Amino acid sequence: MRNHRVVLTTLALGMAVWVGQAAADGPGDTYGAQKLGTVRFLDRAMNLLQLDDGTELRTTDSRLLRNLREGMRVKVDFTHDGERNELNSIEAIGAGATVGATPTTVGGISNHS
C-alpha cells in the first residue's frame, strides 16, 4: 500500500513539473523604449506616425498626434509588443535634446581637490 502511494505521488509531481514547464511562455519580446527622431510621415486617420529612421508608431489616442506635423523633431516613448510599436507619449523637442536622464550639478561641485 505504501509503495502505491509513493508511485502515485511521484507521478503527480512529475506531471506537475512537466505541465508547468510546457505552460510557461518564457521571456517575451515586449519592451519599452524612448527615441528621438524627425516625423517623416503622419496619417491621422490611421493614428500612424513614422520617424525618419523608419520606425512606425501607432496609437489609439488620436489626441497624441493633434499638434504634430511632418518634419518636426520629436521625443517618443513607446512599447513594442512583438508585432507593433504602441505610442505612449510624444513631445516636440529642440536640437539639443537627449533621451533618458541628464546629469546635473545642482549646488555646484565641491570637495574635489
Protein Blocks (a to p, Z undefined) as FASTA:
>chain_A
ZZmmmmmmmmmmmmmmmmmmmmpnbjafbdcdddddddfbdcfklopacdfkopacddfb
lklmmmgcehiacddddddehjaccdfbdcdddfkbcehjddddehiaehiZZ
